[in-house]
Amino acid sequence: MSVIRTHTYSVDAADLQEFLARRASLIGTIRESHPGLAFAQLIKLDDGTYRDTWHWEDGAQMGAAFAALPSFAEAPLTMALTRDATAQNGQVVDER
């Protein structure tokens, strides 16, 4: 069953374009070695924060990718442009 990891954070407006470029690079690098990342979706919420939801084919693939995260140079560069970050994992129960 597919799983998700949802991140919520803020990004300064002045940093948004750089953040988007770094995020795209990070996603590409992760997919090269962990193709279980089905898709990633970034949403700007009404309060100005961003919700970044990454959908994985299964929990094992997500776990392996996040265990390898320290080896991806893009990860700290991308997250350096965020603040007040939180993350939660979940399992998809119903999808239509």
Contacts in CASP RR format, 6 or more apart in sequence:
PFRMAT RR
TARGET T0000
AUTHOR 0000-0000-0000
METHOD contacts of the structure
MODEL  1
MSVIRTHTYSVDAADLQEFLARRASLIGTIRESHPGLAFAQLIKLDDGTY
RDTWHWEDGAQMGAAFAALPSFAEAPLTMALTRDATAQNGQVVDER
1 58 0 8 1.000
1 91 0 8 1.000
1 92 0 8 1.000
2 38 0 8 1.000
2 55 0 8 1.000
2 56 0 8 1.000
2 57 0 8 1.000
2 58 0 8 1.000
2 91 0 8 1.000
2 92 0 8 1.000
2 95 0 8 1.000
3 55 0 8 1.000
3 56 0 8 1.000
3 58 0 8 1.000
3 59 0 8 1.000
3 62 0 8 1.000
3 89 0 8 1.000
3 90 0 8 1.000
3 91 0 8 1.000
3 92 0 8 1.000
4 53 0 8 1.000
4 54 0 8 1.000
4 55 0 8 1.000
4 56 0 8 1.000
4 89 0 8 1.000
4 90 0 8 1.000
4 91 0 8 1.000
4 92 0 8 1.000
5 53 0 8 1.000
5 54 0 8 1.000
5 56 0 8 1.000
5 62 0 8 1.000
5 66 0 8 1.000
5 87 0 8 1.000
5 88 0 8 1.000
5 89 0 8 1.000
5 90 0 8 1.000
6 51 0 8 1.000
6 52 0 8 1.000
6 53 0 8 1.000
6 54 0 8 1.000
6 87 0 8 1.000
6 88 0 8 1.000
6 89 0 8 1.000
6 90 0 8 1.000
7 51 0 8 1.000
7 52 0 8 1.000
7 53 0 8 1.000
7 54 0 8 1.000
7 85 0 8 1.000
7 86 0 8 1.000
7 87 0 8 1.000
8 45 0 8 1.000
8 49 0 8 1.000
8 50 0 8 1.000
8 51 0 8 1.000
8 52 0 8 1.000
8 85 0 8 1.000
8 86 0 8 1.000
8 87 0 8 1.000
9 49 0 8 1.000
9 50 0 8 1.000
9 52 0 8 1.000
9 82 0 8 1.000
9 83 0 8 1.000
9 84 0 8 1.000
9 85 0 8 1.000
9 86 0 8 1.000
10 48 0 8 1.000
10 49 0 8 1.000
10 50 0 8 1.000
10 82 0 8 1.000
10 83 0 8 1.000
10 84 0 8 1.000
11 19 0 8 1.000
11 50 0 8 1.000
11 81 0 8 1.000
11 82 0 8 1.000
11 83 0 8 1.000
12 81 0 8 1.000
15 81 0 8 1.000
18 81 0 8 1.000
19 78 0 8 1.000
19 81 0 8 1.000
19 82 0 8 1.000
20 42 0 8 1.000
22 74 0 8 1.000
22 77 0 8 1.000
22 78 0 8 1.000
22 81 0 8 1.000
23 42 0 8 1.000
23 52 0 8 1.000
23 78 0 8 1.000
25 74 0 8 1.000
25 78 0 8 1.000
26 72 0 8 1.000
26 74 0 8 1.000
26 75 0 8 1.000
26 78 0 8 1.000
27 37 0 8 1.000
27 40 0 8 1.000
29 72 0 8 1.000
29 74 0 8 1.000
30 37 0 8 1.000
30 65 0 8 1.000
30 72 0 8 1.000
31 37 0 8 1.000
33 65 0 8 1.000
33 68 0 8 1.000
34 61 0 8 1.000
34 64 0 8 1.000
34 65 0 8 1.000
34 68 0 8 1.000
36 56 0 8 1.000
36 57 0 8 1.000
36 58 0 8 1.000
36 61 0 8 1.000
36 62 0 8 1.000
36 65 0 8 1.000
37 54 0 8 1.000
37 55 0 8 1.000
37 56 0 8 1.000
37 61 0 8 1.000
37 65 0 8 1.000
38 55 0 8 1.000
38 56 0 8 1.000
38 57 0 8 1.000
39 54 0 8 1.000
39 55 0 8 1.000
40 52 0 8 1.000
40 53 0 8 1.000
40 54 0 8 1.000
40 55 0 8 1.000
41 52 0 8 1.000
41 53 0 8 1.000
41 55 0 8 1.000
42 50 0 8 1.000
42 51 0 8 1.000
42 52 0 8 1.000
43 50 0 8 1.000
43 51 0 8 1.000
43 52 0 8 1.000
43 53 0 8 1.000
44 50 0 8 1.000
45 51 0 8 1.000
49 84 0 8 1.000
54 62 0 8 1.000
55 92 0 8 1.000
56 62 0 8 1.000
56 65 0 8 1.000
62 89 0 8 1.000
69 75 0 8 1.000
79 85 0 8 1.000
END
